[in-house]
Amino acid sequence: MNLNFIQHYSKKERVTFMEMETVKLSAIVMRWYPDMMPFLKQDELNSIIVLRDGLSILEAADAMDIIHYSIYEHQNSAYLQ
């Protein structure tokens, strides 16, 4: 490959890679839905969530999906015990 091809390719195909970020569910709740804090159990709030593109680009609707799924997972594991 010559340098001109690499420069042309990099100008045309810009790909941004963000690091995955690990946060507690409480950080997500506090950022978008702080009114929900009293309704969640401490073990739910301490759940570890891995965000593929980080907390900074997470949107409110996605945050709500994560909260719902986390609650479901904790309720599901309670029934299995």
C-alpha positions in Angstrom: 0.0 0.0 0.0 1.2 3.4 -0.8 0.8 6.5 1.4 -1.8 8.1 -0.9 -4.1 5.1 -0.6 -3.8 5.1 3.2 -4.6 8.8 3.4 -7.5 8.5 1.0 -8.9 5.5 2.9 -8.6 7.2 6.3 -10.3 10.4 5.1 -13.2 8.4 3.6 -13.7 5.8 6.4 -13.5 7.5 9.7 -14.2 5.1 12.5 -14.3 6.2 16.1 -13.6 3.7 18.7 -14.6 4.4 22.3 -13.6 2.4 25.2 -16.1 0.3 27.1 -17.0 1.7 30.4 -18.1 -0.1 33.5 -20.5 1.7 35.8 -22.9 0.8 38.6 -26.6 1.0 37.8 -26.8 3.8 40.4 -24.7 6.1 38.2 -27.2 5.5 35.3 -30.2 6.1 37.5 -28.7 9.2 39.1 -28.0 10.7 35.7 -31.3 10.2 34.0 -33.9 9.1 36.5 -32.9 10.2 40.1 -36.5 10.0 41.2 -36.3 6.2 40.9 -33.6 5.8 43.5 -35.9 5.2 46.4 -37.7 2.4 44.5 -34.6 0.4 43.7 -33.0 -2.1 46.1 -29.4 -1.6 47.0 -28.3 -4.8 45.3 -30.0 -3.5 42.1 -28.2 -0.2 42.4 -24.9 -1.9 42.9 -25.3 -3.9 39.7 -22.3 -3.6 37.4 -23.2 -2.5 33.9 -20.8 -2.5 31.0 -21.5 0.1 28.4 -20.0 -0.5 24.9 -19.6 3.2 24.0 -19.5 4.7 27.5 -21.8 6.6 29.7 -21.4 9.9 27.9 -23.4 8.9 24.8 -26.0 6.8 26.6 -29.5 8.2 25.9 -32.4 8.3 28.3 -34.4 5.6 26.5 -31.5 3.3 26.6 -30.9 4.0 30.2 -34.5 3.1 31.0 -34.1 -0.2 29.1 -31.0 -1.0 31.2 -32.8 -0.2 34.4 -35.8 -2.4 33.4 -33.5 -5.3 32.5 -31.5 -5.0 35.7 -34.7 -5.1 37.8 -35.9 -8.1 35.8 -32.6 -9.9 36.3 -32.7 -9.4 40.1 -36.3 -10.5 40.3 -35.5 -13.5 38.2 -32.6 -14.6 40.3 -34.7 -14.2 43.5 -37.2 -16.8 42.1 -34.4 -19.2 41.3 -33.0 -19.2 44.9 
